[in-house]
Amino acid sequence: MALGRCEGDADRKFNMSYLATRMSLQVNGVSKLHGEVSRSMFNKLWPGYLKDELFIGYVTNGVHYHTWLAPEWQKFYEELTGSHNFDQTDRSLWERLYNVMIKEFMKLKKILKRNFL
């Protein structure tokens, strides 16, 4: 029970987050900001350390385009953009995507759904 409590807390209630943090080999937030907030929240668990010295990092939630998309979608984007690499930071590519007719999307979606079944 002591692993789920913080000596510095006045009420010393059991806290599942404290237990999980102490029992984990690695701790991270799901974004840079979440990692910073977590270091501030859990800093009191390690007295004597500055929050910037804690081992709590972050992993940005993102999609790795090449492994996430079906080959059919990759081909679709390549035909649309002229490149095999869909640069998600390029606004002009998103504009092209927004201008595609919904029928084209639905046709490919139905094909993939049929293949999945």
C-alpha positions in Angstrom: 0.0 0.0 0.0 2.9 2.4 0.7 3.9 2.3 -3.0 0.6 3.9 -3.8 0.9 6.7 -1.4 3.0 9.9 -1.2 4.5 10.8 2.1 4.1 14.5 1.3 0.3 14.3 0.9 -1.6 15.3 4.0 -4.3 12.7 3.6 -1.9 9.9 2.4 -4.7 8.3 0.3 -3.8 5.4 -2.0 -3.3 6.6 -5.5 -3.2 4.1 -8.4 -1.2 6.5 -10.5 1.6 6.7 -7.9 1.6 2.9 -7.7 1.8 2.5 -11.5 4.5 5.1 -11.7 6.6 3.4 -9.1 6.2 -0.1 -10.5 6.9 0.8 -14.2 10.3 0.6 -15.8 9.4 3.6 -18.0 6.9 6.4 -17.7 5.8 8.7 -20.5 3.1 11.1 -21.5 1.2 10.9 -24.7 2.5 14.3 -25.9 5.3 16.7 -25.0 2.9 18.7 -22.9 1.5 15.6 -21.1 5.1 14.6 -20.3 5.8 18.0 -18.7 2.5 18.0 -16.7 3.3 14.4 -15.5 6.8 15.5 -14.3 5.1 18.2 -12.3 2.4 15.9 -10.9 4.8 13.2 -9.9 7.8 15.3 -8.8 6.8 14.9 -5.2 7.3 11.1 -5.4 11.1 11.7 -5.7 12.1 14.3 -3.2 15.5 15.9 -3.9 15.1 15.7 -7.7 14.1 18.6 -9.9 11.1 17.9 -12.1 13.4 18.3 -15.2 15.6 15.5 -13.8 12.7 12.9 -13.7 12.7 10.1 -16.2 9.2 10.8 -17.5 9.3 11.4 -21.2 6.7 11.5 -23.9 5.7 9.7 -27.1 3.8 11.8 -29.6 0.6 10.2 -30.8 1.0 10.1 -34.5 0.3 7.9 -37.4 3.2 6.3 -39.3 1.8 6.7 -42.8 3.7 3.9 -44.5 2.7 1.2 -42.0 -0.8 2.3 -41.1 -2.4 2.7 -44.5 -3.5 -0.1 -46.8 -1.6 -0.3 -50.0 -4.7 0.7 -51.9 -4.9 4.0 -49.9 -1.2 4.6 -50.4 -1.7 4.2 -54.2 -4.7 6.5 -54.1 -2.7 9.2 -52.3 0.2 8.7 -54.7 -2.1 9.3 -57.7 -3.6 12.3 -56.0 -0.4 14.0 -54.9 2.1 12.6 -57.4 4.4 11.3 -54.7 4.6 8.0 -52.7 5.2 10.1 -49.6 2.1 11.9 -48.3 3.6 14.9 -46.5 1.0 15.6 -43.8 2.5 19.0 -43.1 1.9 20.2 -46.7 -1.4 22.1 -46.7 -1.7 22.0 -50.5 -1.8 18.2 -50.4 -4.7 18.4 -47.9 -6.5 20.8 -50.2 -6.2 18.3 -53.0 -7.6 15.6 -50.7 -10.5 17.8 -49.6 -11.5 18.3 -53.2 -11.8 14.6 -54.0 -15.3 13.5 -54.6 -16.8 11.4 -51.8 -17.8 8.8 -54.3 -14.1 8.0 -54.9 -13.5 7.5 -51.2 -16.6 5.3 -50.8 -15.7 3.2 -53.8 -12.2 2.4 -52.3 -13.6 1.9 -48.8 -16.2 -0.6 -50.1 -13.4 -2.5 -52.0 -11.3 -2.7 -48.8 -14.2 -3.7 -46.7 -15.1 -6.5 -49.1 -11.5 -7.7 -49.0 -11.5 -7.6 -45.3 -14.5 -9.9 -44.9 
